[in-house]
Amino acid sequence: MDSVVNENYKDGEKQKIEDDMAANAEGSEFDDSKAKFLNGGKGLEETTIDVEIKSKDGDSFTGLGKEELMEYATDPFWVRTRLILFILFWVGWIAMLAAAIVIIVLAPRCPYRPDQKWWNKEVVYQVYPKSFLDGANNDGLGDLAGIKQKYDYFNNLTANVIWLNAIYQSPLLDSGYDVTDHKNISEVFGTVDELKDMMKQLHKKGKKVVLDFIPNHTSDKHPWFEKSRNKEGKYADYYVWAPGTQGTPPNNWKSVHGGSAWKFDDVRKEYYLHQFLDFEPELNLRNTDVMEEMESILRFWLEMGVDGFNIVGAPYLVESDQLGKDENSTGVGRQDDYEYVDHSLTADQPETFDVISKFREIVDSYVKKPGSERLLFASVKGTVNTTNLYMGTPEKKGVHLVISQALVNRKPDCNALCLQDLIDSQLTGQVKDGWTGWTLSNQDSHRFASQVGDKHVKAMHTLQLLLPGTPVIYYGDEIGLKDAPVPIFNLTQDPVGKAAGESGYQQVSRDAYRTPMRWNGKKNAGFSSATPWLPVDTKSQPNVQAQLAHFAGYTSLEFFFKLAGLKKEPSFQWGEMSYSVVNQNLLSFFREAEGFPGFLVAINFGKANVVKTFTKENGELPETGEIVAHSSGTGGEYSGIHKLKGHSVLLKPGDVVIYKL
C-alpha cells in the first residue's frame, strides 16, 4: 500500500481507517491518479493532510516544457490570434476614449454659478432698536426682547441678515451714536448675554447679525475724552485738537448738521473737532493707540460671533492734518450750511481708505471656512468713482459692500429717465469685485413713501429688490411707512431738532423717520403698552396686521413678499442687467443669467397710463412671457402666458409687471 495512515486519532478510529484502506486495495486495482492522503504529522496538534496527484503510469504531471511552449508561441494560428486580440483591444480603447470626448463636448454644460457670499444673496433688514418693539421693560423703548419676538416676521420677509443700529453704552442723547463704551450695550436694550443668546438663536435659523461700528467719534462723556481734555498720557492725542486763532475756530470746516465743526473746550483751552454733533468729539485715527483700540473693539465682537459691521460715518474717518480751509463750492445758502463748502479736506481722504483696509484685514482674519465670512460695509454718497474707492483694490481691500445713497437722495420729481441715470451712476464702471446695497430710506433721511406717494411704493420696492446688488430694508419701508412729524416741540427727541427751536424743528428733526414701527391698529400701534419714546400715528399710517388682513387688497407688504421670493432666482442673484424701453414714465429692464430663465421687469413711474411694445437690443425678444408678478394682484389677467413680441402692454400709474422669459 502506497500510503501509510498515521493520523492522530484514537486507536479504534485509526484501526478502522487502516482496515478500510486494506479492503479497498484487495478488492480492486488501486488507481494512482486519484488523491491519496499522506500523513505528515506526529501528534494531534500537528496533523496535516498532503495531496499527491499521479498519472496512471506513475509519472507526476509537471506541465508543458519550454520547447513545447515555444512550438505554440511560433505557431501561425496563435500568432494571428494574439495579433487580432491586440488590435481589438486598442481599437476598443480608442473608441471608448473618443466616445468620452464626444460626450464631454456635446453634453450640456452646468450653468455658471459665481462664488457668491451670503451678503450677495440675502435681504438685509435694518432694525432701529429704539423703535422696533418694546418687548421687555414696558418703558416705551424698543429692545432686544422685542426683536426676538419677531423672528417669524423676518422669515416672512425672507430677510436673513438682521442689521442692528447703535446699541452700545451711551447717554442716548443721539440715539446711541454718542458712545461711552464700545464693548458694552445700553441697559435700555438689554445685556450682552441677551445679545449673545439672540445671535445664537438667529444663527440656528440660518440668519446673520450685523452691528453698527462707530470708529469716527465718541460721546464727550467717554472716559477717553475726559483724559484727553486733561492731557493725560497717551490719551492727550486721542482726539483731534487745535488751537483757535484770536478766539475763533481753527478753520471754516462745517458740521454735517450745520455750523462750525469745532467746539472750544474750557478745560483744555483748545478746540476739538466734531463733524457731527458738538457732544460727539472726533477720534484721531492717525494715532496708532486709537487704531489699536478700534481693532480691539472689532475683535471683541467678532469673537462673540457677530457676522459683520457697518462703519458709521465712513467718509469722515480721517481729515486733512493741514487744517486748511474748505473752498466755497456753491455759494448757495447760508455760510453755516454744510453744503456751502466743498469738504475736500474733511471727507473721502486717502488715509480713510488705509484705515478701512486695516479693518478689513481684521474682519477677514476671522474666516474659518466657506460660509463663515464676516461682512464689512458702509453707506457712501457719490457716483461709482467714489464708491469704488471704498471697495478698494486686490492689494488694498476695502469694504465688501457699499450701500448706495443714490435712491435715498433722489429728487422728488425724479422720473424713469432720472432713475436710470442714478442706477447707472452706481453700476457702470464698478470694480470687478464691487457690490452695491440698495436702500430707499434710513434713520437720517425722509421715508421714501412720503416722497413718492402710495401709488409708487411697489414700484420703488421692485427696483430695490431686483436690481443687481443687495436690498437693504429700513424697518417699516416694507409696509410703506411714512414720515410722522412730532406734533409738539416739547416731545422732540432729536438734538438737531431741539437746536432748531420751535420755529424750525419740523424742517430738520430726524424724529419723523425714526418713529415706532406700526404692528397693528391698537393703542400705540402694538409697539408698547407704555407711552412710546416718540408719538405714534395710528390713524393715517399703514400697519402690518392690516396689510395682511383678508379683503385688504393686494398690499405693498404682500407684493414685497413676492419680490423677495423672486430675488432668490439665479437671474436676479447674479444675472446681467440690460435695458428694454426707458422713457420719462416707463423703466423696463432684463435680468438674465446664462443657463437659467431670464426676466423682463417693467415699471410705470409716471402719472398716466403707458402703452408700450418691448424691445431687446442684445437678442431677440421671446414670442411670449409668463407673468410671475403684477402689482395689481394675482390670478386672471395678472398671471399666465402672454404675448410679448410685437404686442403692446398697458401699464397704469405705479404698475409693475414681471415676465419670466
C-alpha positions, 0 to 999 in steps of 0.5 A, spaced: 500 500 500 502 506 497 500 510 503 501 509 510 495 512 515 498 515 521 493 520 523 492 522 530 486 519 532 484 514 537 486 507 536 479 504 534 478 510 529 485 509 526 484 501 526 478 502 522 481 507 517 487 502 516 482 496 515 478 500 510 484 502 506 486 494 506 479 492 503 479 497 498 486 495 495 484 487 495 478 488 492 480 492 486 486 495 482 488 501 486 488 507 481 494 512 482 491 518 479 486 519 484 488 523 491 491 519 496 492 522 503 499 522 506 500 523 513 505 528 515 504 529 522 506 526 529 501 528 534 494 531 534 496 538 534 500 537 528 496 533 523 496 535 516 493 532 510 498 532 503 495 531 496 499 527 491 496 527 484 499 521 479 498 519 472 496 512 471 503 510 469 506 513 475 509 519 472 507 526 476 504 531 471 509 537 471 506 541 465 508 543 458 516 544 457 519 550 454 520 547 447 513 545 447 511 552 449 515 555 444 512 550 438 505 554 440 508 561 441 511 560 433 505 557 431 501 561 425 494 560 428 496 563 435 500 568 432 494 571 428 490 570 434 494 574 439 495 579 433 487 580 432 486 580 440 491 586 440 488 590 435 481 589 438 483 591 444 486 598 442 481 599 437 476 598 443 480 603 447 480 608 442 473 608 441 471 608 448 476 614 449 473 618 443 466 616 445 468 620 452 470 626 448 464 626 444 460 626 450 464 631 454 463 636 448 456 635 446 453 634 453 450 640 456 454 644 460 452 646 468 450 653 468 455 658 471 454 659 478 459 665 481 462 664 488 457 668 491 457 670 499 451 670 503 451 678 503 450 677 495 444 673 496 440 675 502 435 681 504 438 685 509 433 688 514 435 694 518 432 694 525 432 701 529 432 698 536 429 704 539 423 703 535 422 696 533 418 693 539 418 694 546 418 687 548 421 687 555 421 693 560 414 696 558 418 703 558 416 705 551 423 703 548 424 698 543 429 692 545 432 686 544 426 682 547 422 685 542 426 683 536 426 676 538 419 676 538 419 677 531 423 672 528 417 669 524 416 676 521 423 676 518 422 669 515 416 672 512 420 677 509 425 672 507 430 677 510 436 673 513 441 678 515 438 682 521 442 689 521 442 692 528 443 700 529 447 703 535 446 699 541 452 700 545 453 704 552 451 711 551 447 717 554 442 716 548 442 723 547 443 721 539 440 715 539 446 711 541 451 714 536 454 718 542 458 712 545 461 711 552 463 704 551 464 700 545 464 693 548 458 694 552 450 695 550 445 700 553 441 697 559 435 700 555 436 694 550 438 689 554 445 685 556 450 682 552 448 675 554 441 677 551 445 679 545 449 673 545 443 668 546 439 672 540 445 671 535 445 664 537 438 663 536 438 667 529 444 663 527 440 656 528 435 659 523 440 660 518 440 668 519 446 673 520 447 679 525 450 685 523 452 691 528 453 698 527 461 700 528 462 707 530 470 708 529 469 716 527 467 719 534 465 718 541 460 721 546 464 727 550 462 723 556 467 717 554 472 716 559 477 717 553 475 724 552 475 726 559 483 724 559 484 727 553 481 734 555 486 733 561 492 731 557 493 725 560 498 720 557 497 717 551 490 719 551 492 727 550 492 725 542 486 721 542 482 726 539 483 731 534 485 738 537 487 745 535 488 751 537 483 757 535 486 763 532 484 770 536 478 766 539 475 763 533 475 756 530 481 753 527 478 753 520 471 754 516 470 746 516 462 745 517 458 740 521 454 735 517 448 738 521 450 745 520 455 750 523 462 750 525 465 743 526 469 745 532 467 746 539 472 750 544 473 746 550 474 750 557 478 745 560 483 744 555 483 751 552 483 748 545 478 746 540 476 739 538 473 737 532 466 734 531 463 733 524 457 731 527 454 733 533 458 738 538 457 732 544 460 727 539 468 729 539 472 726 533 477 720 534 484 721 531 485 715 527 492 717 525 494 715 532 496 708 532 493 707 540 486 709 537 487 704 531 489 699 536 483 700 540 478 700 534 481 693 532 480 691 539 473 693 539 472 689 532 475 683 535 471 683 541 465 682 537 467 678 532 469 673 537 462 673 540 460 671 533 457 677 530 457 676 522 459 683 520 459 691 521 457 697 518 462 703 519 458 709 521 460 715 518 465 712 513 467 718 509 469 722 515 474 717 518 480 721 517 481 729 515 486 733 512 492 734 518 493 741 514 487 744 517 486 748 511 480 751 509 474 748 505 473 752 498 466 755 497 463 750 492 456 753 491 455 759 494 448 757 495 445 758 502 447 760 508 455 760 510 453 755 516 450 750 511 454 744 510 453 744 503 456 751 502 463 748 502 466 743 498 469 738 504 475 736 500 479 736 506 474 733 511 471 727 507 473 721 502 481 722 504 486 717 502 488 715 509 480 713 510 481 708 505 488 705 509 484 705 515 478 701 512 483 696 509 486 695 516 479 693 518 478 689 513 484 685 514 481 684 521 474 682 519 477 677 514 482 674 519 476 671 522 474 666 516 474 659 518 471 656 512 466 657 506 460 660 509 463 663 515 465 670 512 464 676 516 461 682 512 464 689 512 460 695 509 458 702 509 453 707 506 457 712 501 454 718 497 457 719 490 457 716 483 461 709 482 468 713 482 467 714 489 464 708 491 469 704 488 474 707 492 471 704 498 471 697 495 478 698 494 483 694 490 486 686 490 492 689 494 488 694 498 481 691 500 476 695 502 469 694 504 465 688 501 459 692 500 457 699 499 450 701 500 448 706 495 445 713 497 443 714 490 435 712 491 435 715 498 437 722 495 433 722 489 429 728 487 422 728 488 420 729 481 425 724 479 422 720 473 424 713 469 429 717 465 432 720 472 432 713 475 436 710 470 441 715 470 442 714 478 442 706 477 447 707 472 451 712 476 452 706 481 453 700 476 457 702 470 464 702 471 464 698 478 470 694 480 470 687 478 469 685 485 464 691 487 457 690 490 452 695 491 446 695 497 440 698 495 436 702 500 430 707 499 430 710 506 434 710 513 434 713 520 437 720 517 433 721 511 425 722 509 421 715 508 421 714 501 413 713 501 412 720 503 416 722 497 413 718 492 406 717 494 402 710 495 401 709 488 409 708 487 411 704 493 411 697 489 414 700 484 420 703 488 420 696 492 421 692 485 427 696 483 430 695 490 429 688 490 431 686 483 436 690 481 443 687 481 446 688 488 443 687 495 436 690 498 437 693 504 430 694 508 429 700 513 424 697 518 417 699 516 419 701 508 416 694 507 409 696 509 410 703 506 411 707 512 411 714 512 414 720 515 410 722 522 412 729 524 412 730 532 406 734 533 409 738 539 416 741 540 416 739 547 416 731 545 422 732 540 427 727 541 432 729 536 438 734 538 438 737 531 431 738 532 431 741 539 437 746 536 432 748 531 427 751 536 420 751 535 420 755 529 424 750 525 424 743 528 419 740 523 424 742 517 430 738 520 428 733 526 430 726 524 424 724 529 419 723 523 423 717 520 425 714 526 418 713 529 415 706 532 414 701 527 406 700 526 404 692 528 397 693 528 391 698 529 391 698 537 393 703 542 400 705 540 400 701 534 402 694 538 409 697 539 408 698 547 403 698 552 407 704 555 407 711 552 412 710 546 419 714 546 416 718 540 408 719 538 405 714 534 400 715 528 395 710 528 390 713 524 393 715 517 399 710 517 399 703 514 400 697 519 402 690 518 396 686 521 392 690 516 396 689 510 395 682 511 388 682 513 383 678 508 379 683 503 385 688 504 387 688 497 393 686 494 398 690 499 405 693 498 407 688 504 404 682 500 407 684 493 414 685 497 413 678 499 413 676 492 419 680 490 423 677 495 421 670 493 423 672 486 430 675 488 432 668 490 432 666 482 439 665 479 437 671 474 436 676 479 442 673 484 447 674 479 444 675 472 446 681 467 442 687 467 440 690 460 435 695 458 428 694 454 424 701 453 426 707 458 422 713 457 420 719 462 414 714 465 416 707 463 423 703 466 423 696 463 429 692 464 432 684 463 435 680 468 438 674 465 443 669 467 446 664 462 443 657 463 437 659 467 430 663 465 431 670 464 426 676 466 423 682 463 421 687 469 417 693 467 415 699 471 410 705 470 413 711 474 409 716 471 402 719 472 398 716 466 397 710 463 403 707 458 402 703 452 408 700 450 411 694 445 418 691 448 424 691 445 431 687 446 437 690 443 442 684 445 437 678 442 431 677 440 425 678 444 421 671 446 414 670 442 411 670 449 412 671 457 409 668 463 407 673 468 410 671 475 408 678 478 403 684 477 402 689 482 395 689 481 394 682 484 394 675 482 390 670 478 386 672 471 389 677 467 395 678 472 398 671 471 399 666 465 402 666 458 402 672 454 404 675 448 410 679 448 413 680 441 410 685 437 404 686 442 403 692 446 402 692 454 398 697 458 401 699 464 397 704 469 400 709 474 405 705 479 404 698 475 409 693 475 409 687 471 414 681 471 415 676 465 419 670 466 422 669 459 
